């Protein structure tokens, strides 16, 4: 089942985006993702197949970024 999860993040520039891209691209289950750098919450939108928000949060934390699931 396709699932869309949104996160507030600390990904705030193209340099940050370059760091998270290979990590997000490797997470199994992610179909598509996008970060809105123009949004004040730097919203990361993840389209996935039944992926837990915790997986994304933990992977980003490993490389020094904060992510919090939006309610």
C-alpha positions in Angstrom: 0.0 0.0 0.0 1.4 3.4 -0.9 1.9 5.7 2.0 2.9 9.4 2.2 4.7 10.6 5.3 5.7 14.3 5.9 8.5 15.4 8.3 9.8 18.7 9.6 13.5 18.6 9.1 16.8 20.4 9.6 17.7 19.9 5.9 18.0 23.6 5.1 20.3 24.1 2.0 21.5 22.4 -1.1 24.6 21.2 0.7 22.4 19.4 3.2 20.3 18.0 0.4 23.5 16.6 -1.2 24.3 14.8 2.1 20.8 13.3 2.6 20.2 12.3 -1.1 22.3 9.1 -1.1 21.0 8.0 2.3 17.3 8.5 1.3 17.9 6.9 -2.0 19.2 3.7 -0.3 16.2 3.3 2.1 14.3 0.2 0.9 10.6 1.0 0.5 10.9 4.6 -0.5 9.3 5.2 -3.9 9.9 8.9 -4.1 10.9 11.8 -1.8 11.3 15.5 -1.9 12.4 18.3 0.4 10.7 21.7 0.2 13.6 24.1 1.1 11.3 27.1 0.6 9.0 25.9 3.4 9.8 27.1 6.9 9.6 23.5 8.2 11.9 22.3 5.4 9.3 19.6 4.8 10.5 16.2 3.6 7.7 14.3 1.9 8.3 10.6 1.5 6.1 8.3 -0.7 6.7 4.7 0.3 5.5 1.2 0.4 4.6 0.6 4.1 7.7 2.2 5.5 7.8 3.3 9.1 8.5 7.0 9.9 11.1 5.8 12.5 13.3 4.3 9.7 13.6 7.7 8.0 14.1 9.6 11.3 16.8 7.2 12.4 18.7 7.2 9.1 18.7 11.0 9.0 19.8 11.2 12.7 22.8 8.9 11.8 24.1 11.6 9.4 23.3 14.5 11.7 19.9 15.7 10.6 16.8 16.1 12.7 13.4 14.9 11.3 10.1 14.9 13.1 6.9 13.4 11.7 4.3 16.1 11.1 0.9 15.3 12.7 
